[in-house]
Amino acid sequence: MSDAFVPVAALADLAPGEAIGIVAGGVEIALVRDEDGGVHALEDICSHEEIALSDGDVEGCTLECWKHGSQFDLVTGRPLQLPAVLPVRVFPVRIDESSGEILVDPTAAPAT
C-alpha cells in the first residue's frame, strides 16, 4: 500500500456520470465517477489541446473533451476518438470505505 495516496474528495460529493477538476500533489486531475459508480482519475488536460477534460461529458467508461470531441478511456487513458492520438495519464484511486473519502496517488508514471 503506497503512502502517496492523498484524500481529494468525498465519494458522496461525486455523482455517477460526473467529472470534477481537482489538484493533488500539484497535479491537475479529472476525478470521474462513471455511470456504474466506479471512480477514475485522469490527467485533466486533453492531449490534443490544452483543455480541461473535467469540463467534458462522461459516457459509459469514457470522458469526452468538450471542445473537439476527443474521447478517452477512463481505465487506460487511451484516446478512443480523434482528434487526440496520445493518451493521458491515469492515476490509481482508492476509496476509504470507513470515511467515504476518495484517495488518489498523484505520483503515477506519465502516459506512454
N, C-alpha and C positions, 0 to 999 in steps of 0.2 A: 504494500500500500504506500503510495507516494505521498510525501508531505507537501508536495507542490500544489495540491488541491486547495482552492480558496472558495469560500462561500460567495455567491454572486446574486442570488435571488431566492425568493420563496416559491416553491412549486405551485402553491395556491394562487400566486400572482401572475402565472403564465398559463393562459387558456390554450386548450388544444387548437391548432391551426394559427397560432400567434408567434410572431418573432419580435424580439426587442434587442436593442443595442446596449451592450454593457462594456465596461473596461475592467480587465482582470490582469494584474501584473504588468500594467502598461500596454496591454494588447487589446485592440478593439475587436470585440467578438459579437457575432449574431447568435443570440440564445434563442433556440427554436423548439417549440413543442409541436410535434407532428399531430396529424388528425387522430391518431390512435393513442396519443398521450405520451409517446416517447420523447425524451429531451435530447437535443443535439446542440453542439457548439461549433460554429464555423467562423473563419476569418470574416470580418464584417466589411470587406472591400471586394467588390466584384473584380475578377481577374481580367475582365475585358476593359473596364473603365473604372475610375475611382468613384464608385457609387456605393452607398451603404446598402448591403444586402438585407439588413434588418428592416428596411423600409419596403421590402418586396412581399410577395404573396407565397404562402405555404400551401402546397397542393400535394397530398399524399406524403411521400418521403422526399419532396423536392422543395427548394426555395428558389423563386424566380425573381431576378433583378427587374425592378420596375421600369428601368429606362429603356433597355433594348431587348428584354425577354430571355436573356440567358438563364438557364435553369441548372441548379447544382444539386447533386445527390447529397442528402443530409448525412449519410453514413460515411461516404468516401470523400466528399468534396469535389468529385469529378464533375465536369460540365456535361450536361445531357442535351443541351440546346445551344446552338450558335447564337450570337457571335463569339462567346467565350470559348477558348480552346484549352486554357490552362486551369488546373484545379485550384481550389482554395484550401487553406489549412483547416484541418478538423482538430478538435481538442477533446480529450477524454472528459466524460461527465459522470458524476456520481450523484445519487440522491441520498441524503441522510434521512432515513425512514423515521427516526425519532423526532427530529426537528422540522422535517419537511423542507429543508434547505437544498438548493441545487448548488453543487460544487463543481468547479471546472479547473483543470490543470492547464494553465496558460503557457507551459513550457514545452508543449508538443513540437515536434520537428516540423520544419517547413514542408509545404506540399511538394510533391515530386511529379 
